[in-house]
């Protein structure tokens, strides 16, 4: 649960005034330090104590700017939303850009995959992104706007989490896709030879094995085609 101080979220609370101290501080510096830690070693590496150490200040100083780790995570997510800048002419191009830039941000900040979808997107950068997306859907039935946005978000979150999970598994096991196929291929051949899974066998043997980029874009096309068919009725 988010910590709300004096009835205001962290984005509404003013920062403490600047002081002439050896290590000047503000929320942006705190958040950037936390993001560097998370980029290097994951969310497990992020704590107010560790962020304070990186900045060369005592942990208690951070509490003047951020009330809890939950607030810090909220600020980190919103800072990355500044990198998600959907552009394009028309709602379809904007939604595609939203999906692709969100995926790119999650690959650059792997920890983001663990937080997407689970935290309210109420910060200024997230709201600015949302404004662009919703404005692009101007003319669509107002009751359909949020289901459309949520559908695209759900597709992206699911795809990104799968991709990040595969990346982490590869790092943990040292097995890339080719090694995985070489190791498990004989098992699948024996299993398919039983004739119990003919549909799966056909797809595995005969279908094109696309890389993650192509798979993501084709799936996104399926989704956008469905949205277009539905809202054009």
N, C-alpha and C positions, 0 to 999 in steps of 0.2 A: 504494500500500500504506500502511495506517495505521501511524503511528509508535507503538510500544508501549514505554513507558519503565518500567523496573523491573518488567516483566511485567504492568503495569496499563494499562488504557485511560484516556483523559483523565478520564472521569467518576469513576473510582476514585481518582485521585491528589488528595491534599489541595492546596489552594491555599497559596501562601506566606502567612505571617502578615502582618497589616496593619502598615504602617509610617507614621509621621508624616511624610508627604512632601507637597509642594505638589499633586501630581496623584495622588490615591489610585486604586488599580487593583484590579480583580478580573475573573474570567472573564466574568461577566455584562456588565460594561461593554465589554469587548473585543468580545464577540459582538454586542452591540447596535450598536456602531459599525460593525462589518463588515456587518451587515444593512442599515444605512442606506446604506452605500456601494453595496452590491449592488442595493438597491432603486432607487437613483438612476441607476446607470451599468452595471449588470450585473456578472457575476462577474469580468470582466476588470479591474474597478476595485478588486478586493479583493487586498490583499497585506499582510503583517505590517508592512511599512514604511508603507504608506498608512494602515492602521488606527492605528499608533502616532502618526502625524502628526495625525490627527483627535483623538486623546486627549491630545495635547501631551506625549508621553513619547518617550524613545528606543526604537528597535526592540528593543534587547536586553532591555529590561524585559519585553516580551511573552513572551520565551522562558522566563521563570520560571513562566508560567501555561499556555502552549501550546507544544508542541514543534515544530509544523510547520503549514504552510498546510492540509495535509490534515486535521489535527485541528481547525483553525478551521472548515473547511467542515462537518465532522461536527457540531460544536457549533451552527453556524448552522442546519443542517437540523433538529437536534433542538429548537432553540428555536422554530422554526416549527411543529413537531409539537405544541407546547403550544396552538396555535390550532386544531388539528384535534380537535374534541371530539364524537365520534359519540354520539348519544343516540337513544332510541326504545324502544318496547315490542316485543320480539320481534326475531329476527335480521334479518328483511327491512328493518325500519325502521332498525335500527342500520347495516346495510350501505349503505342508501341515504344515511343521514346521513354515513357515512364517505366515500362517493364525493363527495357535494356539498360537504362542508367541506374535503376535500382539494383539490378543484377551486377553491374560493374562495380558499384559501391560496395556490395557485399563481398565480392571477390577481393577488393582492395582492403577491406576491413572485415576479415573473416568472422570476427565476433558479432558483427551486426546480424548475421543469420540467426543467432541465438536469441535476439531481442525483437526482430521484426514480427509484427502481429501480436506481440504480447504486451505492448506498452502503448498507452494513448498518445497519438501524434498531435500534441497540443502546442509544441514550441513554435516560434516564429518562422523557422525555415520549413518545418513540416506544413504549417498552415499556408505558407506562400506557395509551396508545391501543390497542395490540395486546391488552392484557388485557381492555379493554371489549369489543372486537370478538369475541375468542375466547369470552369468557364468554357473550355473546349467542347463540353457536352451541352452547351446552350442550344436549345431547340429540341433536345431529347425530353421526353416526358419526365417531369420532375421526380416522379415516384420511381423511375428506372435509373436515375443517375447514380445513387449510392450502390445499388446492387451491381451495376456495371463496374464501378470503381473497385468494389470489394472482390468481384470475380477476378479482375486482373491482379489485384494484390495477392489473392489466394494462390493463383497460378504461379506468380513470381516467387512467393515465399516457399511454396512447396518445391519448385524446381531448384531454387538456390540452396535450400536446406539439403536436398539430395546431393547436389554437386559438392557442397562443402563437406558433407559426411563422407563422400567418396574420396575427397582430397585428404581428409584426416585419416581415413582408413589406409590409404596408400602410404602416407607418412609413417603410420604406426607399424605397418606390416612390411613395407618395402616392396609391395606388389603393385605394379602398374597394370593397366588393362591387359596388355599382352601377356604378362606373367600370370595374371589371373586366369586368362583363357587357357594358357598352356597347362596350368595346374588343374583346373576344374573341367576343362574340355572333355577329357576321357570319361569323367563321371557322367556328364550330360549325354555323351554318345551312348553309353551303356543304358542310361535311363530311357532315352528316346527309343532305343532299339527294342524296348519292351512293347512298344505300340500303345502305351497308355496315354500318351500326351501328343497326339498327332498335330493338333493346331499349333502348340508351342514349338514342336520340332520343325514345322514348316517355316515359321517366322524366324527362328534362330538360324536355320540353315540357309534360307533363301532371301530374307529381307536385307536391305542395305544396313550396315552397321554405322550409323551416323555419329559424329562427334558431338560433344555437349552443346556447342554453339548451334549447329544445325538442328539438333533435337529441340532446343529451347525455341528457336525461331519458328519451326514448323508447328509445334504445339501452340505457340502464341497466335499463329495464323488461324489455326482451327478455332481458337477461342474468339478472336476478333471477327472471323466470318460468322460465327454463331450470334455474336452480339449485333452485328450489322443486320443479319436476317431478322432478328427479333425486333429491333427498334425501327426497322423500315416497314413493318407491317402497317 
